[in-house]
Amino acid sequence: MDAAFAAWVPRRRDQIHKTHREVIGERAARDHAALKPLPPTPYLVAERHLRPVGKDCLVAFGGNLYSVPARKVRPRQLVEIRATKSQVMLHSTVSGTDGGTLLAMHPRAVGRGVRVVEEKHWEGLPTGKGRRTTTGDVPPRPRPQPQGEEAGPLQALLNRAAATRIEVGRRPLSVYDELTGTRPFTTHPNTRETS
């Protein structure tokens, strides 16, 4: 195969190309001379997406959550995600004071439902108590509840002790059938079909 290819290349280079009507070998030499050297850093192939930042400074991407520094973003701010096969980079859409946009860089999570968090990103966020999160450690403080009718009929219904004292009218369901003019579905033993 190699010998056949090596014999074919010189013949192909002497032919005239059907699109640009030039000799292929001469056009190739001119094209190669016009090429510039490769850049020192390799070209980065990455997915790019815009995503909002959550109140907890986490950004959702690919079914996973990635943290960004709380002091550099605000909730619902859009950030740009540049994701490669192995890395997720989160960039601000506006340059900072230093001219850079990179907020955070994380390894790309494998699977779904993973939280990739750098703890120092949460510096500046309120504590769990201020964020109104429940951890199960501290029981919630009971709120003072107004008692009885003096708080109003709605509060009386919401208060279980007061709700037990409210009179509720009782009537048969046939009353509703009469009001709507419909007949209830009934089955009489005489109307059964026999086989």
C-alpha positions in Angstrom: 0.0 0.0 0.0 2.8 2.4 0.9 4.6 1.8 -2.4 1.3 2.3 -4.4 0.7 5.6 -2.5 4.3 6.8 -3.1 3.9 6.1 -6.8 0.5 7.8 -7.0 1.5 11.1 -5.3 3.8 12.5 -8.1 1.2 11.7 -10.7 -1.5 13.4 -8.7 0.7 16.5 -8.1 1.1 16.9 -11.9 -2.6 17.0 -12.5 -4.8 20.1 -12.8 -7.3 20.5 -10.0 -10.9 20.6 -11.3 -12.0 23.3 -8.9 -9.3 26.0 -9.0 -7.8 24.9 -12.4 -4.2 25.0 -11.1 -1.5 22.3 -11.0 -1.9 20.6 -7.6 1.8 20.4 -6.8 2.4 24.2 -7.5 -0.7 25.2 -5.5 0.4 23.0 -2.6 3.9 24.6 -2.6 2.4 28.1 -2.5 0.0 27.1 0.3 2.7 25.6 2.4 4.9 28.8 2.1 1.9 30.9 3.3 1.5 28.8 6.5 2.5 30.4 9.8 4.2 28.5 12.6 2.0 26.8 15.2 1.2 28.9 18.3 3.3 28.1 21.4 0.1 27.1 23.4 -2.1 24.4 21.9 -5.6 25.3 20.7 -8.1 24.5 23.4 -11.2 22.7 22.2 -13.9 23.4 24.7 -17.7 23.6 25.0 -18.9 27.0 25.9 -22.2 27.7 27.8 -23.7 30.5 29.8 -25.2 29.5 33.2 -26.7 31.5 36.1 -25.0 31.4 39.6 -27.2 30.1 42.4 -27.6 31.7 45.8 -25.2 29.2 47.2 -22.5 30.2 44.6 -23.0 26.9 42.7 -23.3 26.7 38.9 -25.1 23.8 37.3 -23.5 22.1 34.2 -23.9 18.7 32.8 -26.0 17.5 35.8 -23.4 18.5 38.3 -22.7 21.6 40.4 -19.5 23.6 40.4 -18.5 26.4 42.9 -17.5 29.9 42.2 -16.1 32.5 44.7 -18.9 34.2 46.6 -17.0 37.5 46.8 -16.7 37.7 43.0 -20.2 36.9 41.9 -23.8 37.6 42.8 -26.9 35.3 42.6 -28.3 34.9 39.1 -25.3 36.4 37.5 -24.5 34.7 34.2 -21.1 33.1 34.0 -19.4 31.4 31.0 -18.5 27.8 31.3 -15.6 26.5 29.2 -15.5 22.8 29.5 -13.0 20.3 28.1 -13.1 16.6 28.6 -11.2 16.8 31.8 -11.7 20.4 33.2 -14.5 22.9 33.8 -13.4 26.6 33.8 -15.9 29.2 35.0 -15.4 32.7 33.6 -17.0 36.1 34.4 -18.6 37.7 31.3 -17.0 41.0 32.4 -13.3 41.5 33.0 -12.2 42.1 36.5 -9.9 44.9 37.7 -6.8 42.8 36.7 -8.3 42.3 33.2 -8.9 38.5 33.8 -12.2 36.7 33.7 -11.3 33.3 35.2 -13.4 32.7 38.4 -12.7 29.0 39.1 -11.2 25.9 37.6 -12.4 22.4 38.6 -11.8 18.9 37.4 -14.8 17.7 35.3 -17.1 15.5 37.4 -17.8 12.0 36.2 -21.4 11.0 36.2 -24.3 13.2 37.4 -25.4 14.7 40.7 -21.8 15.5 41.9 -21.0 18.7 43.7 -17.5 20.0 43.0 -16.9 22.6 45.7 -13.8 24.4 46.8 -14.6 25.4 50.5 -12.8 28.7 50.3 -15.3 29.8 47.6 -18.0 30.0 50.3 -16.1 32.6 52.3 -18.3 35.7 52.5 -21.6 33.8 52.4 -23.8 33.9 55.5 -23.6 31.0 57.9 -26.1 28.2 57.8 -28.3 30.1 60.3 -28.2 33.3 58.1 -28.9 31.2 55.0 -32.0 29.7 56.6 -30.8 26.2 56.0 -31.9 23.3 58.1 -29.3 20.8 59.2 -31.4 18.8 61.7 -29.1 19.8 64.5 -31.0 22.7 65.9 -34.7 22.4 66.5 -36.7 25.4 65.1 -37.9 28.0 67.6 -41.6 27.9 68.1 -43.4 31.0 67.0 -45.9 32.6 69.3 -49.4 31.8 68.0 -52.4 33.9 68.8 -55.1 31.9 70.5 -58.8 31.6 69.6 -61.1 33.9 67.7 -59.4 37.2 68.8 -56.7 36.5 66.1 -59.4 36.3 63.4 -61.2 33.4 61.8 -58.4 32.3 59.4 -55.9 32.1 62.3 -58.4 30.2 64.3 -58.7 27.6 61.5 -54.9 27.3 61.3 -54.7 26.9 65.1 -55.5 23.2 65.8 -56.8 23.9 69.3 -59.2 26.5 68.0 -60.2 24.4 65.0 -61.6 21.8 67.3 -64.1 24.3 68.7 -65.4 25.4 65.3 -68.9 24.2 64.4 -69.1 22.5 61.1 -72.5 21.9 59.4 -73.2 18.3 58.4 -75.6 17.2 55.6 -76.0 14.2 53.4 -74.3 14.1 50.0 -77.7 13.9 48.3 -78.2 17.6 49.1 -75.4 18.4 46.6 -77.0 16.2 44.0 -80.3 18.1 44.4 -78.5 21.4 44.2 -76.7 20.6 41.0 -79.6 18.7 39.4 -77.7 15.5 38.9 -78.7 12.0 39.9 -76.2 10.0 41.9 -74.9 6.8 40.3 -76.7 3.9 41.9 -76.7 0.2 41.3 -79.8 -1.7 42.0 -79.7 -5.5 42.5 -82.6 -5.8 39.9 -80.6 -4.3 37.1 -77.7 -6.7 37.1 -77.2 -8.6 33.8 -77.1 -12.3 33.8 -75.1 -14.5 31.5 
